[in-house]
Amino acid sequence: MTTNATEMSTPVTHGELRAELERFETRFDHKLEQLETRFDEKLEIWGGALLDRIESVEQRLLTELADRRRTHE
């Protein structure tokens, strides 16, 4: 099926329409899979950076608590 302006009003059969919709669905599914992969990759990077930051803050707090305990003993 072409999208030429002069052919846009040309009738199509159910079979032609169904075939075009199947091709569209295949292309759409492929694009969706690509987006899902990119999202997963970015989420993994973001999650890793967040975990590093949480661990860093946790370590600082533990060090500070240990220092305070030593100074109060």
Helices and strands as residue ranges (DSSP letters): G 5-7, H 14-72
